[in-house]
């Protein structure tokens, strides 16, 4: 028999039963011979418990904390925002719904095993994601506060990093480059070809903007001035384009209004968008198919530096072309200087055997 309070029923022997759905949770109990007031008090207490549980769970859910962390990074104009978001995306399927108190080294073990065994990445790569997770937990424990003044997390757990075996650079031989690039999707081949001829890092290739381009009429060639906020070490860098890199840029012109390098999913009829990282599934599958799983995207930069040395380019010019910090380095160069640097950069092609077919640029 229903009583004056919805969800509370009286039994034949004057007992009370609570049977109610509250905020998506079933509340059920046989309270026995209690008064209506006692039954209502019990129900109110249970509803308060559910309120607190849901409120706490929302605040301490890792996905919610990760979103707040990204908002903080965006507000502070963190240069690596998109890379941080990428690492969070990798971790969310494993720990996104877990309360912050349940995120620790043990709960991340499945993620670590999957990345190493299934995706074939190195412990160093996995540690980059773990570092982001650790930063979020530290913020939750030391900075962020609930309305009652308490921290989101009582204390941040120790997130143990994986043991890293130092990995030496692996500059590509020309034959290896030809095999690897030939297996890459067309948009990644262009990006890799550009990277191996400019020495730019992954994030600078992916984030290269047309707004940074500066055309030099006397040379009929452009350079890209990468802002300090976008370049490692917070230094502005003038990216010099040799003949190959210039042809790559020209082949991308007019495709996207903002970014030089983009990807368009034609199967889903989606517009062209920026590529978050070259180290994606397409890259990993391609290097595996040609037995070059040891080659990282950053090795394209090492390859450019190695070829400059093999071509006899002086240390000072190599430092400028690679974007290394030097005491006498200028952020802007006169046209004759840029002309000489283009000439030096073109020397990398002289280190090849006879000829490497540039399938994407030349269309052969």
C-alpha positions in Angstrom: 0.0 0.0 0.0 1.4 3.4 -1.0 2.0 6.0 1.6 2.1 9.8 1.4 5.7 9.6 0.2 6.3 8.2 -3.3 8.6 5.2 -3.1 7.6 4.2 0.5 5.0 1.4 0.9 3.3 -0.1 3.9 3.0 -3.9 4.3 0.1 -5.8 5.8 1.9 -6.1 9.2 2.6 -2.4 9.4 6.1 -2.6 8.0 7.7 -0.2 5.5 9.3 -1.0 2.2 11.4 1.6 0.3 11.4 1.0 -3.5 12.4 4.0 -5.5 14.7 5.1 -8.4 16.8 8.1 -7.5 19.2 9.7 -10.0 19.5 6.6 -12.0 20.1 4.3 -8.9 17.7 1.8 -7.4 17.0 2.4 -3.7 15.3 -0.7 -2.1 15.0 -1.8 1.5 12.6 -3.7 3.8 12.7 -1.5 6.9 10.4 -3.6 9.0 8.1 -2.1 11.6 9.1 1.6 11.5 7.1 4.7 11.5 6.4 6.8 8.4 8.7 9.5 9.7 11.5 7.0 10.3 11.1 5.6 6.8 11.2 9.1 5.2 14.3 9.9 7.3 16.0 6.7 6.1 15.2 7.6 2.4 16.5 11.2 2.8 19.7 9.9 4.2 20.1 7.4 1.3 19.4 10.1 -1.2 22.0 12.3 0.4 24.5 9.5 0.2 23.8 9.0 -3.5 24.1 12.8 -4.1 27.5 12.9 -2.4 28.7 9.8 -4.2 27.7 11.1 -7.6 29.2 14.6 -6.9 32.4 13.1 -5.7 32.6 10.7 -8.6 32.1 13.4 -11.2 34.8 15.6 -9.6 37.3 12.7 -9.3 36.6 11.0 -12.6 39.9 10.9 -14.6 38.2 12.0 -17.8 36.8 15.1 -16.1 40.2 15.8 -14.6 41.8 15.4 -18.0 39.4 17.9 -19.5 40.1 20.4 -16.8 43.9 19.9 -17.4 43.5 20.6 -21.1 41.5 23.7 -20.3 44.2 24.9 -18.0 46.9 24.2 -20.7 44.9 26.1 -23.3 44.4 29.1 -21.0 48.2 29.2 -20.4 48.9 28.8 -24.1 51.0 25.7 -23.6 52.9 25.0 -26.8 52.4 21.3 -26.7 48.7 21.4 -26.1 47.8 19.1 -29.0 50.4 16.6 -28.1 49.1 16.5 -24.5 45.6 15.9 -25.9 46.9 13.1 -28.0 48.4 11.3 -25.0 45.2 11.8 -23.0 43.3 10.2 -25.9 45.5 7.2 -25.7 45.0 6.8 -21.9 41.2 7.5 -21.7 40.0 4.0 -22.9 41.9 2.4 -20.0 41.3 4.9 -17.1 38.8 7.5 -18.3 35.9 6.3 -16.2 38.0 5.5 -13.1 37.8 7.7 -10.0 41.1 9.5 -9.5 41.7 7.5 -6.4 41.8 4.3 -8.5 44.4 5.6 -11.0 47.8 4.3 -10.1 50.7 2.3 -11.6 48.7 -0.9 -11.3 45.6 0.3 -13.1 47.9 1.6 -15.9 49.6 -1.8 -16.5 47.1 -2.9 -19.1 47.6 0.3 -21.0 51.4 -0.1 -20.9 51.3 -3.8 -22.0 48.9 -2.9 -24.9 51.1 -0.1 -26.2 54.3 -2.1 -26.1 53.0 -5.5 -27.2 50.1 -4.5 -29.6 51.3 -1.2 -30.9 55.0 -1.9 -30.9 56.0 1.4 -29.3 59.0 1.8 -26.9 58.9 2.3 -23.2 60.1 5.8 -23.8 57.0 6.5 -25.9 54.7 5.0 -23.2 56.4 7.1 -20.6 55.4 10.3 -22.4 51.7 9.3 -21.8 52.4 8.3 -18.2 54.0 11.7 -17.6 50.8 13.4 -18.7 48.7 11.2 -16.4 51.1 12.0 -13.6 50.8 15.7 -14.2 47.0 15.5 -14.1 47.0 13.6 -10.8 49.5 16.1 -9.3 47.2 19.0 -10.3 44.3 17.2 -8.7 46.1 16.7 -5.4 48.0 20.0 -5.1 46.1 22.7 -7.0 42.5 22.0 -7.8 39.9 22.4 -5.0 36.3 21.4 -4.5 33.7 23.9 -3.3 34.4 22.8 0.3 38.0 23.7 -0.1 39.2 20.1 -0.1 41.5 18.9 -2.9 40.2 16.7 -5.7 42.6 14.1 -4.7 44.0 13.5 -1.1 47.4 12.7 -2.4 48.9 11.9 -5.8 50.0 8.3 -6.3 53.5 7.5 -7.5 53.2 6.7 -11.2 56.3 4.6 -12.0 57.9 5.2 -15.3 59.0 2.2 -17.4 62.6 1.4 -17.7 64.0 3.0 -20.8 66.9 1.5 -22.7 68.8 4.4 -24.3 68.0 4.3 -28.0 70.6 5.5 -30.4 69.6 7.6 -33.4 69.0 5.7 -36.6 69.7 7.8 -39.7 68.1 6.2 -42.8 70.2 5.0 -45.7 68.8 6.1 -49.1 67.6 2.5 -49.9 65.8 2.3 -46.5 64.2 5.7 -47.1 62.9 4.5 -50.5 61.4 1.3 -49.1 59.8 3.1 -46.1 58.4 6.1 -47.9 57.0 3.9 -50.6 54.8 2.1 -48.0 53.5 5.3 -46.4 50.1 6.8 -47.2 50.4 9.7 -49.6 49.9 12.4 -47.1 52.5 10.9 -44.7 55.0 10.4 -47.5 54.9 14.1 -48.2 55.4 15.0 -44.6 58.2 12.5 -44.2 59.9 13.8 -47.4 59.6 17.3 -46.0 61.0 16.3 -42.6 64.0 14.5 -44.0 64.9 17.6 -46.1 64.4 20.2 -43.4 65.2 18.5 -40.1 62.0 19.8 -38.5 60.5 17.9 -35.6 57.2 16.1 -35.8 55.1 18.8 -34.1 56.5 21.5 -36.3 55.9 19.5 -39.5 52.3 18.7 -38.4 51.6 22.2 -37.3 53.3 24.1 -40.2 51.1 27.1 -41.1 50.8 29.1 -44.3 50.8 32.2 -42.1 54.4 31.5 -41.3 55.5 31.5 -44.9 57.7 34.4 -46.2 58.3 34.6 -49.9 61.7 35.9 -51.1 61.2 37.3 -54.7 65.0 37.4 -55.4 65.2 33.6 -54.8 61.8 32.6 -56.0 61.6 30.6 -52.8 60.0 30.8 -49.4 61.1 30.2 -45.9 58.8 29.5 -42.9 59.4 31.5 -39.8 58.2 29.3 -36.9 57.2 31.4 -33.9 59.1 31.0 -30.6 56.0 29.7 -28.9 55.8 26.8 -31.4 59.5 25.9 -31.4 61.5 23.9 -28.9 63.4 26.1 -26.5 61.0 29.0 -27.1 63.2 30.4 -29.9 62.0 31.6 -33.3 63.3 29.4 -36.1 63.7 30.1 -39.8 63.0 26.9 -41.7 65.1 26.7 -44.9 63.6 24.8 -47.8 65.9 22.9 -50.2 64.6 22.0 -53.7 62.9 18.8 -52.5 61.2 20.5 -49.5 60.1 23.4 -51.8 58.5 21.0 -54.3 56.6 19.3 -51.4 55.3 22.7 -50.2 54.2 23.6 -53.7 52.3 20.4 -54.1 50.3 21.2 -50.9 49.4 24.7 -51.8 45.7 25.5 -52.0 44.5 22.4 -50.2 44.0 23.9 -46.8 43.7 27.6 -45.7 45.7 27.2 -42.5 47.9 24.1 -42.5 50.4 23.0 -45.1 50.1 19.3 -44.2 46.6 17.8 -43.8 44.7 14.6 -44.2 41.3 14.1 -45.9 39.3 11.0 -45.2 37.7 10.5 -48.6 35.7 7.4 -47.5 33.8 9.5 -44.9 33.7 12.6 -47.2 35.3 14.7 -44.4 37.2 17.9 -45.1 41.0 18.1 -44.9 42.3 18.5 -41.3 45.6 18.8 -39.6 47.5 15.6 -38.8 48.1 15.4 -35.0 51.3 13.3 -35.3 53.2 11.5 -38.0 53.7 8.6 -35.5 50.3 7.2 -36.2 49.0 3.8 -37.3 50.0 4.5 -41.0 53.6 5.2 -40.0 53.8 2.2 -37.7 52.3 -0.3 -40.2 54.5 1.0 -43.0 57.8 0.6 -41.1 56.7 -2.9 -39.9 56.0 -4.0 -43.5 59.5 -3.1 -44.6 61.2 -4.4 -41.4 62.2 -1.0 -40.2 60.3 -1.0 -36.9 63.3 0.6 -35.2 62.9 3.8 -37.2 61.2 6.6 -35.3 59.7 9.8 -36.8 62.5 11.7 -35.0 65.0 9.7 -37.0 64.0 11.7 -40.1 65.6 14.7 -38.3 68.7 12.6 -37.5 68.9 11.6 -41.1 68.9 15.2 -42.3 71.7 16.1 -39.8 73.8 13.0 -40.8 73.5 13.9 -44.5 74.6 17.4 -43.8 77.7 16.1 -42.1 78.4 13.6 -44.9 78.1 16.5 -47.4 80.7 18.5 -45.5 78.4 21.3 -44.3 80.2 23.3 -41.7 79.1 23.0 -38.0 77.8 26.6 -37.9 75.6 26.1 -41.0 74.4 22.7 -39.7 73.4 24.3 -36.4 71.4 27.0 -38.2 69.7 24.5 -40.5 68.8 22.1 -37.6 67.6 24.9 -35.4 70.2 24.4 -32.7 70.8 27.2 -30.3 74.1 29.0 -30.8 75.5 32.2 -29.2 75.7 34.1 -32.4 72.5 32.9 -34.0 70.2 35.4 -35.6 66.4 35.0 -35.9 66.4 36.7 -39.3 68.7 36.3 -42.2 69.6 38.5 -45.2 68.7 37.2 -48.6 72.4 36.2 -49.5 72.5 34.2 -46.2 69.3 32.4 -47.0 70.6 31.7 -50.5 73.8 30.1 -49.1 71.8 28.1 -46.6 69.5 26.7 -49.4 72.6 25.7 -51.2 74.0 24.0 -48.1 70.6 22.2 -47.6 70.6 21.0 -51.2 73.9 19.2 -50.6 72.0 16.5 -48.7 70.8 15.2 -52.1 74.4 14.8 -53.2 74.9 12.0 -50.7 72.5 9.7 -52.4 73.6 7.0 -54.8 72.4 7.8 -58.3 68.8 8.9 -57.9 65.9 8.3 -55.6 62.5 8.4 -57.2 60.3 11.0 -55.5 57.0 9.3 -56.2 54.8 11.9 -54.6 56.5 15.1 -55.7 57.3 14.0 -59.3 54.2 11.8 -59.8 56.4 8.9 -61.1 
